[in-house]
Amino acid sequence: MGDARSEVPLAVLHERPASTAASPAPAPPPATSGSDAGQQEKLPQNTASAASTAPTMGEFSTDYRGLPGSNGDAINGVASAPASSSSSVRKVSIVPLIFLIFYEVSGGPFGVEDSVGAAGPLLAIAGFLFLPVIWSIPEALITAELGTMFPENGGYVVWVASALGPYWGFQQGWMKWLSGVIDNALYPVLFLDYLKSAVPALAGGPPRAFAVLGLTAVLTLLNFRGLTVVGWVAICLGVFSVLPFFVMGLISLPKLRPARWLAVDLKNVDWNLYLNTLFWNLNYWDSISTLSGEVENPGKTLPKALFYAVVFVIVGYLYPLLAGTGAVPLDRSQWTDGYFADLAKLLGGAWLMWWVQAAAALSNMGMFVAEMSSDSYQLLGMAERGMLPSFFARRSRYGTPLVGILFSASGVVLLSSMSFQEIVAAENFLYCFGMVLEFIAFVLLRVRRPDAPRPYRVPLGTAGCVAMLVPPTALIVVVLALSTLKVAMVSLGAVAVGLVLQPMLRLVEKKGWLRFDVNEDLPDIGVGGGHAHAAAAAADEHPAP
């Protein structure tokens, strides 16, 4: 992932030196409708020869042209960047992006304690060693390829829409947005769980409710101020959150007993809690894709940031797990969320406990603002593709999606009364459905659009990609099978809402009750829907002779 190369054919991308203006390009072919319209056209015959002379990334600037052979590869003959990539909005560079990914996925070891309580040290450590191989790395690789193939704020919604059509793209957006909002409702819960030992009043009742509202309001304001603020806040919070565990690991060295890492009791394992805890702590790598339109040079920056974030996250889990389980005699009943603060007190004293508690509080703030950014920009990206009413595409004076932020914050407040275990199980269930659609889209785009511009390509053929997806698909089946009936019914009910909501929105659009617009600066992705409406409107204004 770290050494991505440009594999973009000259016939597909319009290339020019960075200092030179674009020369006029031939007029685009007549627009067609339908999700497979673009597949019926063929690339120019000189594509193969041009590909061999394509410059390396960085020598030339390349425009986001959409899929080759699809209608409307360029606007007025010249490719243009998405409107969400306006030069007036400051772009996110690689270091803030790494920490944003870190907070989308992890935020530190807070919340991994339940894996030890559910299964013991050996299975917990093994889980954080092997699950990244079968889940995190494949998901990060898919995000690197498709996120650079479609560098816009719709992210995984656009991937699925391009491969399966706008209806399933909307379902993907609904499930992943709801999963993200449920996930974000977890962070005030974890925040207060770490502080309730010091402030018992926060354990429940009105003080807890007011604390949730106040925290949500402050962090929502940070998102409103823009991704540049969020990115640098993530860096500061990340450094502060990781440091106490580094210190705790050093203090634990004289007390380490490696034999404690091997403790296991296979007859006493809560597999549901164990797998859900692992899965929750190692997923959401694709969430950063909904910010692709805000990233500086996403073709190079996104794959590198994902690579470094994978290493950061795995080490960030294993280091404190090894220190905590190896230095203190095992009592599985104590290993619940918030236990790292107690471990810090046992190993280093009250000062280290307070530091871990403060780090936990700030880490949850970082995870909150990162997840809200992803959720709100996803809604903006869907509105720019005509999937949601146009008011979702409005930006504040800071360039942030104001309506998306308010919707996401409201969902967090409504769901924050759920328990830690309920939140994790419900979001995992919805997330699994969304990942199945992503896997299908990834393979279909490899088959149907093999020559589409991919600044980063997973170094496997189509068969290799399918083989890579077998273990994570099996994991999805296991996670779904172990879900409780209550979680399954609630989650399936939420999925059913999305199946009905999309046709209702299309009816609202048809009746003219709400305005739906497609951002014409976005390149075509080979589907009907909004682009078909835009083409029809253009045809009405300029009828053929």
N, C-alpha and C positions, 0 to 999 in steps of 0.2 A: 504493500500500500504506500510505502514511503517514497518509492521512486516512480511515480506515475509519469507516463509519457503521453504526448499528443499523438493520437492515432486518427486524425481527422482528415478525410480526403479533401483535396482542393476543390473538387466539383461540388462538394457539399457545403463547405464553409467559405465565406467570403474573406480572403486574407489581404492584409495590407500592412506595411510597416506602421509602427505605432504613431509616427509623426506625419503620416500621409493621409489625406482625406480619401474616403471610399469613392471608387469610380462607379458610374452607373452600371447596374446589372440588368440583364434582360428581364422583361416583364414576366411576372409569375404566370403559371398556367391557369386556365379557368378553374374556379372553385368547384368542388364537388362536395357532397354531403355524405354522412354515414361514417361509422367508426372505422371502416376499412377502406375509405376512399383512397387514401394515399398509397395503399398497398398495390393498387392496380397500375401505378405508373412505374417506369424504370429509370434508373440513374443514367446519366450520360455515359457514353462509351469510354470516355477518357478518364473515368473515375479511378481505375486501377493504376494507370500510369501516374496520375496526379498524386495518388496516395504515397507513392514512393519518394516524391519530392517534397512532401509536407514538411515545413520547418518545425523545429523543436519548440516546445512551449516556452514563451518568454521572448523569443526573437520577433514574433509577429503578434499582433493582437487579433483575436478571432471573435466574431459575433455569434451570439446564440441564435441559430437559424431555424431551430425546430428539426423535425424529422425529414430525411431526404425523400423526395417523391411525394410528399403530402402537399395538399393544397395550401397555397399561401406561405411558401417557404420564406418569403421576405415581404415586407410591407413596401408597396410602391417600387418594387425591384431592388430595394436596399434593406438588408437585414438590420434590425435594431434591437437594442437591449430592452428587457422588460421595463415598464414604467416604474416598477418597484425598485429598479436599480438606478433611479435618478441620481445625478451627480450632486444634487443638493443634500442628499442623505449620506452621512459619513458611513463608510464601510467598516466591517469588522475584520481585523487582521488575525494572523494565525495564533498568537498567544492568547488573546481573549477568547478565540474560538475553541481552543483546547480546553480552557476552563469552563466554557459554556457546555461543551460536550460532557466534561467531567461531572458537572452538576445536573445535566439531563439524565445521566445514567446512575451516578453514584453519590457524590458529595461527601465521600468518606465512609468509614465503616459503621456509621450509625444505622442501626436497624438490622445488622447481620447477627446480632446476639441470638435471635430466635433459632438460627440454624444449629447452633451448639445445643441449645435447650431441646430442640426437636430430635436431634440425631447423634449428639456427642461430637467430640473434637475431630476424630478421624474423618468421619463423613463430611463434616463442615469444611475442613481443610481440603479434602479431596474434591468437594463440590466446587469450591472457588478456584481449583486448579484445572479441572476438566470441563466444567460447563462453559467457560469462555471459549474453549476450542470448538465445541459443538454448537454453541449459540452466538456468543458475542462477536467472535471473529467473522463468521459468515454474515451476520447482520451488518457489521461495520463495512465489510467488503461490498455488499449490495448497496449500502448507502453511498459509498464512495463512487461506485459506477453510475448509479441512477441519479445521484445528486449532482454529479458533474454533467450528466447527459441532459438533465432538465434543471438548470440552475435558477429556479424561481421559487417564490414563497409558497406555492401550493405543495411542494415536496412530494411525499408519497401519494397524495391525492392525484397529482398529475401523472405519476407513474402508472397508477391503476387505470385512470381514465384513458390514457393513451393505449394501453394494452387491452382493456376490457370494455371501454366505453364510458360515457359520462354518468350513467346510472350507477355503475359499480364504483366509479371514482367518488361519487357522493357518499355511497355507503362506507367506503374507506375513510373518508373525511369525518363522517358522523361517529363511527366507532372509535377512531383514534383520538378525535377531539374529546369525546366523552371519557375515554380511558385516561387521557392526559389531565382532564379536570378532576377526575376521581383521584388520580395520583397526586395532584397538587393539594387536594384536601387532606392528604396524609401529613404534610409537613408541619402545619400548625399542631397536629396531634403529637408528632414526635417532639416538636419544640417544647410543648407544655409537659410532656412526659419526662423530659430531662430536667425541667425546672421545678417540677412539683415536689421533689425531695427537699429543695431549699425553700420553696414557697408553697406550703400545703394547700393554700386556698385555691391554687390553680388546678387542683385535682378534679374539680367539677363545679356545677352550679353556675350562677351568674358571673362570678369572676372569670371562669374559664371561657364563657361565651363572649364576654366583653374583650378578653385577651385575644381571642380568635379574630373578632371583628377589627380590632385595632391593628393587629399584625397584618391582616389582609389589606387594610387600607394603606398602610405605610409601604408595603412591598408593591402594591399596585401602582402607587405613585412613582416608584423607581422605574417600573416598566414604561410608564407614560413618558418619562424623560428621555428614553431612547436606548437603543442597543449598545451604543458606545459606553454609556453610563453603566448599563447592566454588565457589559463585558469586563470593565475594569473593577467593578464591585465584585464580580465573580473571582477575579485574580486575587484581590486582597483577602476575601473570605476564604478562598481555597488554601492559600498559604497559612493563614491563621488556624484553619481547621485541621490541617495535616500535622503541624508542628508538635502538638502535645502527644500525638501517638508516636512520633519519632523519638521524643524524649522518654515516653513510657517504655518503648522497646529497649532503649539503652539501659534504663534502670532495671529492667527485667532480666538482663543477661546473666547476672550471677545466680539468679533464682531459677533459671530454666532447667526443666527436667524433660528431655525429649520423649521419654516413655509416656508422658501424659498426652502427647499428641496422638497416640495409638489407641486411646480408649474408645471402645465401641460396644454397643449392645443392640444387635440387630433385632432382638425380640421386643425392644422398647424404643421404636422409632415412629414418630409422627410424620409419615411420608408427605401428607398434604401440606403441613406447615413447613416442612423442610424444603420441598420443591418450590413452593410459592415464595418462600423467603429468598432462595437462590435466584429464582427467575426474576423476581422484582428487582433485585440488586444488580442484575447483569443484563437488563434489556433497555429499551428506549434509545438505542444507538441511532435509529432512523429519525428521531425527533428533530435533530439538527437540520434535516433536509428542508424543513419548512422555513428556515432562515437563509436558504441558499441565495436568494435574491439580494440579501443584505451583506454578503460575504465578498471581501476583496479578492479578485481573481480566483473564483471557486474551483476552477479546473485544476489548479495546483494546490491551493490552500486547504480545501476540504479533505482530500485523501491524506495529506500529511498530518493534519490536525486529528483525524480519526485514529491514525496509527499511534501517535504519541499518547492520545487519550486512553487507548486500549491498555497500553503498558502502565500508565499512571493508575488506572482504576484497579487492575489486577493486583499490582503491588500494594496499593492502598487498602485492599481487603486482607491480603495474606499476612502482611507485616504485623498488624495489631492482633489478628487471630492467633498467630504463632506465639506472640508475646503473652497474650492473656491466658491462653489455654496451657501454655508450657510453664508459666511462672507461679500459678495459683492452683491448689488442689481443686479438682472438679466437683462442682455442685450444679448439676444441670438445671435444677429448679430456679437457680438465680439468674440463669442466662436468658433474660428477656430484654426487650428494647429499653435502653437506658443503663444497662449493667456496666458498660465500659466506664462510666463515671465512678461506680463503686470499685471497680478494678484499679482505677487510677489512684483512688484513696488508699487501697491496700498496698499498692506498690510504691507510691511516692508521697502520700500524705494528702492533707486537705487542699493544699495549693494546687496540686495536679488535678484533683477532682474538680475544683472550680474551673480550671483551665479547660478540661474536657467538656464540662457543662456549657461553658461559654462558646467553645468551638462547635458543639452540637447545635446550639441555638443559632449561631451565625451560619452554619452549614445548611440548616433547614431554610434559612432565608435565601441562601444562594440557590438551592434547589427550587424553591418557590419561584423566584424571579426568572430562572432559566426555563422552567416548564411553562410559566405563563407567557413568556416571549414566544415559545414554540407554538402554543395553542392559539394565541391571538394572531400571529402572522399566518398561521394555517387558514384561519377564517378570512383574512385579507386575500390570500392567494386564491381561495375558492371563489370569492366574490369577483376577483379579476378575471376568472374563467367563466363567469356567468352562472355558477352553481348556487350562489347565495345572493340575496338582494344587494344592490349596489352600495347601500349605506355601510355595509361591512368593509368596503374598500377605502373608506375615508381615513385620512391620516391627520394626526394632530400637527401642530406647528413644529414638533420635534421629529416628524416623520414616522410616528408610531401608530399602529392600528387602534384608534381610540375605542370604537365599538367592540372590536374583538376582545380588548382588554377588559372592558366592563362586563361583557357576557361571561368571560372566563372567571373573573372575580366573583360574580354572582353564583356561578356553579360551585365554586370552592366553599363559599359561605353555607350554601344549602346542604352540602355533603359532609361538612366538617364534624358533624355529630356522630359519624360512624366510628367504629373501633378500628384499631390498627389492622387486625386480622381480616375484618370484613372488607376494608378498603383494598388491601393487597389482593385478596381473592377475587373481588369484583373487577378490578382493573386488569388483572392478569387474564381473566376470561375474555373480556372484550379485546384486549391486546392480541390475544391468540388469533381471533378471527381476522383482525386486520393484517397480521403477519402472513396468514395463509394467502390473502389476496396479493400481498407484496411478492411472495415467492412465485406465485403464478405469473404476475406481471413481469417479473425479472426474466423468467424463462421465455415467455412469449415474445418479449422485446428482443431477446437474443435471436430467436428463430425468425421473427417477422421483419426485424429491422437490424440485420447484422452489420450494415454499412452506416448506420446512424453515427453521428459524431459522439465519441466517448473519450473525453480527455483522460479519464482513467478507466481502464478495463480490467476486470478480474482476470488474472492470468490462467484461465481455464477455458476449455471449449464448452460447448453446450452440454455435452454429456457429463463433463466434469462439474459443471455448475449444478446439474440435477443431482449428481451424487453428493455434492456439498450440502444440499438442502435436505437430504434424507434424515440425518440425525436430528436437526432442529424440528423437522416436521413430526418425527416420532415423539420428541419432547413435548410439543404442543398437544398431541393426542393424550399423553400421560397427564399433563397439567389439567386438561379439560375433564378427563375421566375421574380425577381425584377431587374435583370441585364438589362442594356440598349442593344438595338439591335447592336450597334457598338461594345460593349465589347463582346457580345455573338458571333458575327461573327468572330472577331479577335481570340478569345479563341478557338472556334471550328476549325478554320483554323489551329491553333497551334496543336490541338489534331490530326487533319488529317495528319499533317506532321509526327507525331510519328507512325501512323498506316502504313505509307509507308516506313519510315526510317528503321524500324526493318528488313523487308524483303530485303531491299537494302544492309544492313550490312551483312546479311547472304549470299547474292550473292557475295559481296566483299570477304567474308571469303572463299567461295567455289572456287572463281577464284584465290585466293592466292594473291590478290592485297595488302592486309594488313594482319598482323599477329594477330590472336586471340588465346589466351592461357587461360586455366583454371588452377587456382592454385590448385594443387593436395593435398596441405595440408589442404584445406577446406573440411569439412565433407559433405557428400551428403545430399541434401535436398529433395530427392524424385522426381526430375524432369529429363527430358531428356536434350536436348540442349548440352551445353558445356561438361557436364559430360559424355554424350553419345559419344561425339567426342573423349574425353580422353580415354574412355574404348575401343573404336574401335582402336585407335592408339596403345594402349597397346596390344590388341589382334593381331595386325599386327606384332608387335615386338616379341611376344611370342605365336605363333600359337599353337592351341591344337594339340596333337598327333593324 
